[in-house]
């Protein structure tokens, strides 16, 4: 990913900023020009809480070179409490401790480094929730 692209996506990557459709009320992540539910424009900004639960997951033992230092790690589909499913890496938890339905919360963490200069790119990951979702 290039620096300019990362800069454009920073609100989405650091705060889970998406959109809400003003026509049908669907919460959308990542942001899109058109609502996937009703095909109307969806331009109203919406910030997700960052809380959700593990919907599905897989332990990753073999990865691309830039993710070798994280392995083994868990990739999960996280169902946000507002509805959308988000694919993300789980952190602060061993793969064998993960379970479907486990409450999680978003954290901003290091994703990778880019180029010879070692520019560090950050983004969202999820960890076990410190407090249960009510």
N, C-alpha and C positions, 0 to 999 in steps of 0.2 A: 504494500500500500504506500502511496506517495504522501509526502507531508501535506500537500494542499488538500488531498482527499480526506486525510485524517482530520485536518482542521475543519473542513465542512461538516464532518460527521461527529464533531466533539459533543454537541448537546445530546445526541442520540447515544453515544458511547459512554458518556460520563453521568448522564442523568436519566437515561431511558426516556427521552423526549420523543413522543409520537404525535398522533393526531386523533381527533374525534370527529366522526362524521356528523355534521349538523342536521342531516336528513334522517338517518336511522339510529344515531347514537352509538354506533360501533366504535370501539377503541381500537386503534390501528398502530401496530409496530412491526417493522420499521415504517416511517412515514411514507405515504404514497400520494400520488396526485389524485387518484380515484379510489373510492371506497370499494373494497373487494366484496362487500355484502350487497350493496345496492347500486353501485356504479355511479353515484353522484360524487361531485368534488368533495374532498375531505381536506380542508386546509386549516381547521381550528387546532391550534397547538394543545397538546395534552401531555402532562408529565405523569408517568406511572409511579406508583409507590415503591417499586423495587421488591415487593414481597410477593411470594408465590409458593408453589410446591413442585416437587419433582414429578413430572408426568411420565417420563421414560428416561433411561440412561444407558450408557455403555462405557466400560473401562477401556482406556486407550493404552496399549502397550507398545505398539509400533506407530511412529509418527514421522512427519516431515522433519527435516534437519533442525529448523528453527524452534521446534517444540520438544526436542530431545531432553532438555534439562528439566522439564515438567513431568516426565513420565515416571511411573504410570499415573495417569490422571483420568478423571471422569468427565465425559461430555454428557450433557443432559438437555432434554426438552423441559423447560420450566413453564408451567402454566401460571401466568401472573394473576393476581387476585382480581384484576380488571378484565381478564379474559384471554388475551392473546398468548400464544405459545412462542417462547424465545429459546433458541439454541445457544447454549453457553457452557463454558468450562466451570466445573465445581472446584472450589478451593477450600482449604482449611479442613479437609475431610479425606479420609482414606477410602479408596474405591469400595472396599468390603463393608463400609459403614453406611453407604448410600442405600436408600430404599424409596420405592414409589410412594408418593404422598408426603415425603419428608418436607417440612417447612424450610424454606430458604429465603435469603435476602440478598439483594444486589450489593456488590462492593466494586470499587474501582481498583484495578490491579494491572500490573505489567503484562502486556500481551506478547510483545516481541521487540527485537531491535532491527533497525533497517539500515542497510548500507554500511560502507567502511567506517563512517563517522560514529556508528553505534547509536543512532537516534532511537530513543526508547519510546515505544508506542504503548499507551495505556487504553484500557477499555473496561467494559463490565464483565464480571464473573459473578458467580453466586456462591454463597457459603451457607452452612446450616444457620437457621435463624436463631438469634440470641434470645428472642422472646417468641412464644407461640403466636400464630395468627389467630385472631379471635373472630 
